Amino acid sequence: MSKQGLQVPIIQAGPAEKQKLLAQIPKLAGKRILVIGDVGLDEYILGEVRRISPEAPVPVLEVEREDLRLGMAGNVAQNIKSLGGVPILVSVIGRDSGAELLRQLLQTAGISPECLVVDENRPTTRKARVMAKHHHLCRIDYETRKFISPEIERQLLDTVGEALSSVDAMIIEDYAKGVLGRTLLQKLIRLAHEKNKKVVVDPHKTNPGDFYAGVDLLKPNFDEAVALSGLNYDDLRDHPDKVIEVGQALQKKTGAKEIVMTRSKEGMTIFSGDKVVQVPTFARQVFDVTGAGDTVIAALTLGLVSGLPLTESCMLANFAAGVVVGQVGCVPCTTAELKAYIESTD
């Protein structure tokens, strides 16, 4: 049978599966996950637009409130924390007001900022979103996209090396801001495997697939998977029915034992060895998908290290994602919300 003709089993979450997931949630508590990658601040400037500026044909936002949240790897860490785990966040920040705000947010969330490495020549990444109700008017980025220096890289490796023995797994969060270069990434993977720690990666589509060679589990979305696979993007981006072809090409390219491809309303497609299965989405209402991938990788990894098989870990992650997409911005999923959501779904 051709790849396109292969029928993919759909794994449903029936009453028995839901009870198993609910029983597993307390076992996530205390699991230690090292998270390394790009970190930053998400800023929200919210209000209403009632008029156009007399200075230029642009809307005038009447600001009602401002909000600061943890972004990128910081959001992964706070999802691990809110689900009962213990995140060890390793990243690079500047010596600026953004760094101080980031530390304050981490401490408020109960996450230690001690493993953040300061780079004097680099600003702390900040993304300011200007919004009228649920509508984005614009985004303002404060960042430098360049790879870190060899000295900062050594500091990161030393920090990871000291922490690895005490953790259950490592998540690598790549947002292509410059923290993760190819050399550093391969050293991190090798270091984790020397300590027998599972490596789970959220990749960035601007890198080639072999950039992530040797990882245990890769979690791309469909567009990222197409770009990373090396296949012709123009032939595949409008043909999600070719998802199996893309996933298997990506397995070959990276050597990853397992790939979890997130596909929005289609849920997840899981590639584990020669097996391919589908887990449907459990989202009822979608307001904002910002940060949903962070929630997925946090819940998925916690599920795996607590003893759940991959398919059930993906179910758990899909339920957690269903919680956060019903809210605006990067918000973590708590254990209470996760339990309530699982119990409330049909």
C-alpha positions, 0 to 999 in steps of 0.5 A: 500500500502506498504511503498516501493510501495508508489508513492511520488509526485514530486513538479516541479518549473514551471513559477508560482512557480519561480515567487513566489520565485523571489517575496519572495527573498526581504522578506528574508532581515533582518530575524535574524537567530541564528546559533550555532555549530562547526565553523572553517577555510577552507584553500585552497592551490592551484597550479599545479603538474608537477613532483614527489618528489625525496625524496618520491613517492609523487607529488610536488605541485607548489603553485600558491595561497592560500585562506582562507574561513569560514567553518562549522557553519561559512559558514552557517552564511555567506550564511544567510548574503549573502541572506539578513539575519542577522546571530547571530553566536555562537560557540567556538574558541581557543586563537590562530592565527586561531581565529584571522583569523576567526574573520577577515573573519567574519568581512569582511563578515559583521558577528559579532564575538562577540558571539564566546566563547574562550576556552583556552584549545582548538585550533580553528578548521582549515582544509587545502585542498591541491589541484591541479586544481580541484583535492584534493591531501590531507587534513590537519586537525588542531582540537581537538575532545572532548566535551567542559567543563561545564564552556564553555557550560554555557557561550554558554547557556548564550549567546544563552539565551540573543540572542534568543528573538531577532531572528526568528529561531535557526539553530544547526550545528553539525559537531561532533567536540565537541561543541554540546553534548547531554545535551547542545543540549537538553537545547538549544532545550528547551530554543528555544521552551520556546521562541517560536523559530523554531529549524532547525538542520543539524545533524551528522551521528555519533550520535544516532537519539534520540540525536536530539529528540524534534527538529522541522526540521531535515536536513540529507543527505541520508547516515546520515538519514540511520545512524540516523534512527537506521535501518540496514545500510548495508541493506539500503545504496545501496537501495535509493528506500527505502528512505521513510522507512528511513525517517519515521523511523527517524521521529519516532526516533527523533519526528521531525515534519519535515524532509528534506532529501537531496539526491544529484542528486535526490534532496530532499525528504520532510517528513511533518507529514504523507505527503511525497513529492519530490523536484528535484535538479536544479543544472546544473553543479557540480564542488564541493559539499563542503558547499552545505548543509550549503547553503541549511539549510541557504536558507531553514530556511530563506524561512520558517521564511519569510513566505514560506511553506516548499516545496517552501522553499526547492525549494528556497534552491535547487536553492541556492545549484545549484549556489554554487555547480558550484563553488569550495570550501565553497562559499556563494550564494548571492541574485543576484546569486540566482535571476539570477539562478532561472530566467535562469533555464528551 
